[in-house]
Amino acid sequence: MNSEQLQDWLTDLNERWKNSIEKRALKDVEYERIQLTRETCKTQYLINYLSCNYTDVDLVQPVVAQLLACYYRGGILRYFVLQCIPSLIHIYLLALAKRQKKSVSIFETFFLAMFNEEILAGGILSESVTKKVEEVRIPSIRFPSVYHDPKKLSLASDIALKSGAPAFVQATVRICNSIYILLKILETYKTVRIGPYKSVDRIFPQNRQTVLTRLLKSVNGCLCRLSRDVICQGICLSTIALCQSGFSFRETALVSRVFGSSFHHKEFDDFSKKPRLRISSQYLLESLNGLYFALFNGTPELAVQAVDAVHQRALYEFYADVILVTNSISETLLESNFHKNEELTAQWVRPGKLDNHKRNEVVTNASLRLKKMPEDISPVIDDNIKGFNFSDSKLILLVMFRSLLSSKLLN
């Protein structure tokens, strides 16, 4: 598809998804995801076109301008643009490293417009200028909680109810107990406020990472509404490119340890010959949220490779907070109990393989032909055994004792 065909397609999307009926139907998350999934192929064409022609301003500018017009429409068109953000961030940083000033100005204008709308409390095109403030409650390790020590969280009441007490007294005591327990639980939390962000009229090195991280946070806030093929593949490939560009990291055994022999390695470009892209720890932490979603929603192999790339880049940059998260994800994937959880690992099978190959049934003890062996079979000991198991040591000692005893009796 060329630039004109992409513009015609974006115009058609504007006409199809701008109606009020469509906007009322956007309350259904599944509806939004299905509509965006139908446009997966053309969306990937759009991303590939921008990544290949970002140096040609005449080809890129009308497409980016139309993407911004789609974003201002709101509704499903906003989600359509958000799913392209991870790939566009990589293109922007690559153009910045290569000093493509005209291309950089186009993407900076695009990101500035989106950032100033995303930080508003009322959403895009809101008349109120009030900035959005998000609150996150974090449990404190100073108090017992269900997160780190559930056994010490006493939910029992100190007030004993008598058997002959009236019903309203029992109900009152139960309500008081519930309020008391709720207050105890709330004491174990620490509230952290994120925001408000200040409006930005120009992107410079001091605020560049903040703008990009906040846009990626908006993407992570609506992952369930986006096309899984587009967002999962986009965030994985863009993260790998951002972390490995300009470096020649050695490939680790994390992916093969997680997937075993079923892993099919995906070949990437030689990132060592490309310019290094500056990236902050906050952006890497935000990208790990999207990678964790991609791990169980269509691209598990790419997601693990991306997590490994983030870990290697964090080791190089000495980002302690990022290393903590990547180590946690890696240790969780390598746990034996994690692999036994069918609900988690079921999403590792790609949807395309389910249609082409017949799924094997679960093998149980009932499906095996068991034959009971007689108990009076004498064990056969081979002299050429190089080693033995600890469970067989008693049997070998017994045979040696019998041979020693028989030799003494003969003497």
C-alpha positions as CSV (number, residue, x, y, z in Angstrom):
1,M,0.0,0.0,0.0
2,N,1.3,3.5,-0.9
3,S,0.6,6.7,0.8
4,E,-2.6,7.5,-1.1
5,Q,-4.0,4.1,-0.4
6,L,-3.3,4.4,3.3
7,Q,-4.9,7.8,3.4
8,D,-8.0,6.5,1.7
9,W,-8.2,3.6,4.1
10,L,-7.9,6.0,7.1
11,T,-10.6,8.2,5.7
12,D,-12.9,5.1,5.3
13,L,-12.2,4.3,9.0
14,N,-13.2,7.8,10.0
15,E,-16.5,7.5,8.2
16,R,-17.3,4.1,9.6
17,W,-16.5,4.7,13.2
18,K,-17.5,8.3,13.8
19,N,-21.3,7.7,14.2
20,S,-22.9,8.1,17.6
21,I,-24.3,4.6,17.4
22,E,-20.7,3.3,17.2
23,K,-19.7,5.4,20.1
24,R,-22.5,4.1,22.3
25,A,-21.5,0.6,21.4
26,L,-17.9,1.3,22.5
27,K,-18.8,0.4,26.1
28,D,-18.5,-3.2,25.1
29,V,-14.8,-4.0,25.3
30,E,-15.1,-7.2,23.2
31,Y,-16.8,-5.1,20.4
32,E,-13.9,-2.7,20.2
33,R,-11.3,-5.5,20.1
34,I,-13.2,-7.3,17.3
35,Q,-13.5,-4.2,15.2
36,L,-9.7,-3.4,15.6
37,T,-8.8,-7.1,14.9
38,R,-10.5,-6.9,11.6
39,E,-8.1,-4.2,10.5
40,T,-5.0,-6.0,11.8
41,C,-3.3,-6.6,8.4
42,K,-3.8,-3.0,7.1
43,T,-2.6,-1.7,10.5
44,Q,0.6,-3.6,10.2
45,Y,1.0,-2.3,6.7
46,L,0.7,1.2,8.1
47,I,3.3,0.6,10.7
48,N,5.7,-1.0,8.2
49,Y,5.2,1.8,5.8
50,L,6.1,4.5,8.4
51,S,9.1,2.6,9.6
52,C,10.4,2.2,6.0
53,N,9.7,5.8,4.8
54,Y,10.1,7.9,7.9
55,T,13.0,9.8,6.3
56,D,10.8,11.0,3.4
57,V,8.7,13.8,4.9
58,D,6.4,14.2,1.9
59,L,5.2,10.5,2.3
60,V,5.0,10.4,6.1
61,Q,3.5,13.8,6.9
62,P,0.0,13.3,5.4
63,V,-0.4,9.9,7.0
64,V,0.7,11.1,10.5
65,A,-1.7,14.1,10.2
66,Q,-4.6,11.8,9.4
67,L,-3.7,9.5,12.3
68,L,-3.9,12.6,14.6
69,A,-7.3,13.4,13.1
70,C,-8.4,9.9,13.9
71,Y,-7.3,10.3,17.5
72,Y,-9.3,13.5,18.0
73,R,-12.4,11.7,16.9
74,G,-12.3,9.7,20.1
75,G,-13.9,6.3,20.8
76,I,-12.6,3.4,18.9
77,L,-10.5,5.6,16.6
78,R,-8.5,6.7,19.7
79,Y,-7.7,3.1,20.5
80,F,-6.8,2.5,16.9
81,V,-4.1,5.2,17.1
82,L,-2.9,4.1,20.6
83,Q,-2.1,0.6,19.4
84,C,0.5,2.1,17.0
85,I,2.2,4.2,19.7
86,P,5.0,1.7,20.7
87,S,6.1,1.3,17.1
88,L,5.9,5.1,16.4
89,I,8.1,5.8,19.5
90,H,10.8,3.5,18.1
91,I,10.6,5.3,14.7
92,Y,10.8,8.7,16.4
93,L,13.9,7.8,18.6
94,L,15.6,6.3,15.5
95,A,15.0,9.4,13.5
96,L,16.3,11.5,16.4
97,A,19.5,9.4,16.6
98,K,20.0,9.8,12.9
99,R,19.3,13.6,13.1
100,Q,16.4,13.6,10.7
101,K,15.2,17.0,11.9
102,K,12.1,17.2,9.6
103,S,10.9,13.7,10.5
104,V,11.6,14.4,14.2
105,S,9.4,17.6,14.1
106,I,6.5,15.7,12.6
107,F,6.5,13.0,15.3
108,E,7.1,15.5,18.1
109,T,4.1,17.5,17.1
110,F,2.1,14.3,17.0
111,F,3.2,13.2,20.4
112,L,2.7,16.6,21.9
113,A,-0.9,16.8,20.8
114,M,-1.6,13.4,22.2
115,F,0.2,14.0,25.5
116,N,-1.7,17.2,26.3
117,E,-5.0,15.4,25.7
118,E,-4.1,12.3,27.7
119,I,-3.2,14.2,30.9
120,L,-6.7,15.8,31.1
121,A,-9.1,14.4,33.7
122,G,-12.0,14.7,31.4
123,G,-10.4,12.9,28.5
124,I,-9.7,14.1,25.0
125,L,-11.4,17.3,23.8
126,S,-12.5,18.1,27.3
127,E,-13.6,21.6,28.1
128,S,-12.1,21.4,31.6
129,V,-8.4,21.9,32.0
130,T,-8.2,19.9,35.2
131,K,-5.3,17.5,35.1
132,K,-5.7,13.8,35.8
133,V,-4.4,12.4,39.1
134,E,-4.1,8.7,39.6
135,E,-3.9,7.0,43.1
136,V,-2.2,3.7,43.7
137,R,-2.4,1.9,47.0
138,I,0.8,-0.1,47.9
139,P,0.8,-2.5,50.9
140,S,3.4,-1.8,53.5
141,I,5.7,-4.5,54.8
142,R,5.5,-3.1,58.4
143,F,2.0,-4.5,58.9
144,P,0.6,-7.9,58.1
145,S,-1.4,-8.1,55.0
146,V,-2.8,-10.7,52.6
147,Y,0.1,-9.9,50.2
148,H,3.1,-11.0,52.3
149,D,1.8,-12.8,55.4
150,P,-1.9,-13.7,55.3
151,K,-1.7,-15.9,58.4
152,K,-1.0,-12.9,60.7
153,L,-3.9,-10.9,59.4
154,S,-6.5,-11.6,62.2
155,L,-10.0,-11.5,60.8
156,A,-11.6,-12.9,64.0
157,S,-13.6,-10.6,66.1
158,D,-12.8,-9.9,69.8
159,I,-16.5,-9.6,70.5
160,A,-18.3,-12.9,71.1
161,L,-21.9,-13.1,70.2
162,K,-24.3,-14.7,72.6
163,S,-26.6,-17.3,71.2
164,G,-29.7,-15.5,72.6
165,A,-28.8,-12.1,71.3
166,P,-31.4,-10.3,69.2
167,A,-31.0,-10.4,65.4
168,F,-30.4,-6.6,65.1
169,V,-27.6,-6.8,67.7
170,Q,-25.9,-9.6,65.8
171,A,-26.2,-7.6,62.6
172,T,-24.8,-4.5,64.2
173,V,-21.8,-6.4,65.6
174,R,-21.1,-7.9,62.3
175,I,-21.1,-4.5,60.6
176,C,-18.8,-3.1,63.3
177,N,-16.5,-6.1,62.8
178,S,-16.4,-5.5,59.0
179,I,-15.6,-1.8,59.5
180,Y,-12.9,-2.7,62.0
181,I,-11.3,-5.2,59.6
182,L,-11.6,-2.8,56.7
183,L,-9.8,-0.1,58.7
184,K,-7.1,-2.5,59.7
185,I,-6.5,-3.5,56.1
186,L,-6.5,0.2,54.9
187,E,-3.8,0.9,57.5
188,T,-1.4,-1.5,55.7
189,Y,-1.6,0.5,52.4
190,K,0.3,3.5,51.3
191,T,-1.3,5.8,48.8
192,V,0.9,7.0,46.0
193,R,-0.3,9.7,43.6
194,I,0.7,9.9,40.0
195,G,0.3,13.3,38.5
196,P,-0.8,15.8,37.7
197,Y,1.4,16.3,34.6
198,K,2.1,19.8,33.3
199,S,1.1,20.7,29.8
200,V,4.0,20.6,27.3
201,D,4.4,22.9,24.3
202,R,7.8,21.7,23.2
203,I,9.8,18.4,23.5
204,F,13.4,18.8,24.7
205,P,15.8,16.3,26.3
206,Q,14.6,17.0,29.9
207,N,11.0,16.0,29.2
208,R,11.3,13.7,26.3
209,Q,11.3,10.5,28.3
210,T,8.4,11.7,30.5
211,V,6.2,12.4,27.4
212,L,7.0,9.0,25.9
213,T,6.4,7.1,29.1
214,R,3.1,8.8,29.7
215,L,1.9,7.9,26.2
216,L,3.0,4.3,26.8
217,K,1.1,4.3,30.1
218,S,-2.1,5.3,28.2
219,V,-1.5,2.3,25.9
220,N,-1.1,-0.1,28.8
221,G,-4.3,1.2,30.3
222,C,-6.4,-0.1,27.4
223,L,-4.6,-3.3,26.3
224,C,-7.7,-5.4,26.5
225,R,-9.5,-3.2,24.0
226,L,-6.8,-3.3,21.3
227,S,-6.0,-5.8,18.6
228,R,-3.8,-8.4,20.3
229,D,-1.8,-9.2,17.1
230,V,-0.9,-5.5,16.6
231,I,-0.2,-4.4,20.1
232,C,1.6,-7.5,21.3
233,Q,3.9,-7.8,18.3
234,G,4.4,-4.0,18.2
235,I,5.4,-3.6,21.8
236,C,7.7,-6.7,21.7
237,L,9.5,-5.8,18.5
238,S,9.9,-2.1,19.4
239,T,11.2,-2.9,22.9
240,I,13.8,-5.3,21.5
241,A,14.9,-2.7,19.0
242,L,15.1,0.0,21.6
243,C,17.1,-2.1,24.0
244,Q,19.5,-3.8,21.6
245,S,20.1,-1.0,19.1
246,G,23.8,-0.1,19.1
247,F,24.7,-3.1,21.3
248,S,25.9,-6.7,20.8
249,F,24.5,-8.4,23.8
250,R,25.1,-12.2,24.0
251,E,22.0,-14.3,23.7
252,T,21.0,-15.9,27.0
253,A,19.4,-19.3,27.6
254,L,16.2,-17.8,29.2
255,V,13.9,-18.5,26.3
256,S,15.1,-22.0,25.7
257,R,14.8,-22.7,29.5
258,V,11.2,-21.5,29.5
259,F,9.9,-23.1,26.3
260,G,12.4,-26.0,25.9
261,S,12.8,-27.6,22.6
262,S,9.5,-26.1,21.3
263,F,11.1,-22.7,20.9
264,H,11.6,-21.4,17.4
265,H,14.1,-18.5,17.4
266,K,13.1,-15.5,15.5
267,E,15.9,-13.8,13.5
268,F,16.3,-10.0,13.9
269,D,18.4,-7.4,12.2
270,D,21.9,-6.8,13.3
271,F,21.3,-4.1,16.0
272,S,25.0,-3.6,16.7
273,K,25.4,-1.5,13.5
274,K,22.5,0.8,14.4
275,P,22.7,3.9,16.6
276,R,22.2,3.7,20.3
277,L,18.8,4.9,21.5
278,R,18.6,6.7,24.9
279,I,15.9,5.2,27.1
280,S,14.9,5.8,30.7
281,S,14.2,3.3,33.5
282,Q,10.6,4.6,33.8
283,Y,10.0,3.8,30.2
284,L,11.4,0.3,30.5
285,L,9.2,-0.3,33.6
286,E,6.2,0.8,31.7
287,S,7.1,-1.4,28.7
288,L,7.4,-4.4,31.0
289,N,3.6,-4.0,31.8
290,G,2.8,-4.4,28.1
291,L,5.3,-7.3,27.7
292,Y,3.7,-9.2,30.6
293,F,0.4,-8.8,28.8
294,A,1.9,-10.0,25.5
295,L,3.3,-13.1,27.3
296,F,-0.1,-14.6,27.7
297,N,-2.0,-13.1,24.8
298,G,-0.5,-14.3,21.5
299,T,3.3,-13.7,21.4
300,P,4.9,-15.6,24.3
301,E,8.3,-16.2,22.6
302,L,8.7,-12.6,21.5
303,A,7.7,-11.4,24.9
304,V,10.3,-13.5,26.7
305,Q,12.9,-12.3,24.2
306,A,11.9,-8.7,24.9
307,V,12.1,-9.2,28.7
308,D,15.5,-10.7,28.3
309,A,16.5,-7.7,26.1
310,V,15.2,-5.3,28.8
311,H,17.2,-7.1,31.5
312,Q,20.4,-6.9,29.5
313,R,19.9,-3.2,28.8
314,A,19.1,-2.6,32.5
315,L,22.3,-4.3,33.5
316,Y,24.3,-2.1,31.2
317,E,22.6,1.1,32.4
318,F,22.6,0.0,36.1
319,Y,18.8,0.4,36.4
320,A,18.2,-1.4,39.7
321,D,14.4,-1.0,39.7
322,V,14.2,-2.5,36.2
323,I,16.5,-5.4,37.1
324,L,14.3,-6.2,40.1
325,V,11.2,-6.5,37.9
326,T,12.9,-8.5,35.1
327,N,14.4,-10.9,37.7
328,S,11.0,-11.4,39.2
329,I,9.4,-12.2,35.8
330,S,12.2,-14.6,34.9
331,E,12.1,-16.5,38.2
332,T,8.3,-16.8,37.9
333,L,8.6,-18.2,34.4
334,L,11.2,-20.8,35.6
335,E,9.2,-22.0,38.6
336,S,8.0,-25.6,38.3
337,N,4.5,-24.7,39.7
338,F,4.1,-22.0,37.0
339,H,4.5,-24.5,34.2
340,K,1.9,-26.8,35.8
341,N,-0.8,-24.1,35.8
342,E,-2.8,-24.9,32.7
343,E,-4.7,-21.7,32.8
344,L,-1.5,-19.6,32.4
345,T,0.4,-21.8,29.9
346,A,-2.7,-22.4,27.7
347,Q,-2.3,-19.0,26.2
348,W,1.3,-19.9,25.1
349,V,-0.1,-21.9,22.2
350,R,-0.6,-19.6,19.2
351,P,-4.1,-19.4,17.8
352,G,-2.9,-20.2,14.3
353,K,-1.5,-23.6,15.4
354,L,-4.7,-24.7,16.9
355,D,-6.5,-24.6,13.6
356,N,-3.9,-26.5,11.6
357,H,-2.9,-29.2,14.1
358,K,-5.0,-31.5,16.1
359,R,-4.7,-30.9,19.8
360,N,-3.4,-33.9,21.8
361,E,-5.6,-35.1,24.6
362,V,-4.4,-35.0,28.2
363,V,-2.6,-38.2,29.2
364,T,-3.8,-39.5,32.6
365,N,-3.2,-42.7,34.5
366,A,-6.5,-44.1,33.2
367,S,-5.1,-43.9,29.6
368,L,-2.1,-46.0,30.4
369,R,-2.2,-49.8,30.4
370,L,-0.9,-50.8,33.9
371,K,0.3,-54.4,34.6
372,K,0.9,-55.5,38.1
373,M,4.2,-57.4,38.4
374,P,4.6,-60.3,41.0
375,E,6.3,-59.3,44.2
376,D,8.6,-62.4,44.5
377,I,10.9,-61.5,41.6
378,S,14.5,-61.5,42.7
379,P,16.5,-58.4,41.6
380,V,19.3,-58.9,39.2
381,I,22.5,-57.0,40.0
382,D,24.8,-56.1,37.1
383,D,28.5,-55.9,37.9
384,N,29.0,-53.3,35.2
385,I,26.9,-50.7,36.8
386,K,28.9,-47.5,37.1
387,G,26.6,-45.9,39.7
388,F,23.6,-46.7,41.8
389,N,20.7,-44.8,43.3
390,F,20.3,-44.2,46.9
391,S,17.2,-46.3,47.1
392,D,19.2,-49.3,45.9
393,S,22.0,-49.0,48.4
394,K,20.3,-51.1,51.0
395,L,19.9,-54.0,48.6
396,I,23.6,-53.8,47.6
397,L,24.7,-53.7,51.2
398,L,22.6,-56.8,52.0
399,V,24.2,-58.8,49.1
400,M,27.7,-57.8,50.2
401,F,26.9,-58.8,53.8
402,R,25.6,-62.2,52.7
403,S,28.7,-62.8,50.5
404,L,31.0,-61.8,53.4
405,L,29.2,-64.1,55.8
406,S,29.3,-67.1,53.4
407,S,33.0,-66.6,52.9
408,K,33.7,-66.6,56.7
409,L,31.6,-69.8,57.1
410,L,33.6,-71.6,54.4
411,N,36.8,-70.6,56.0
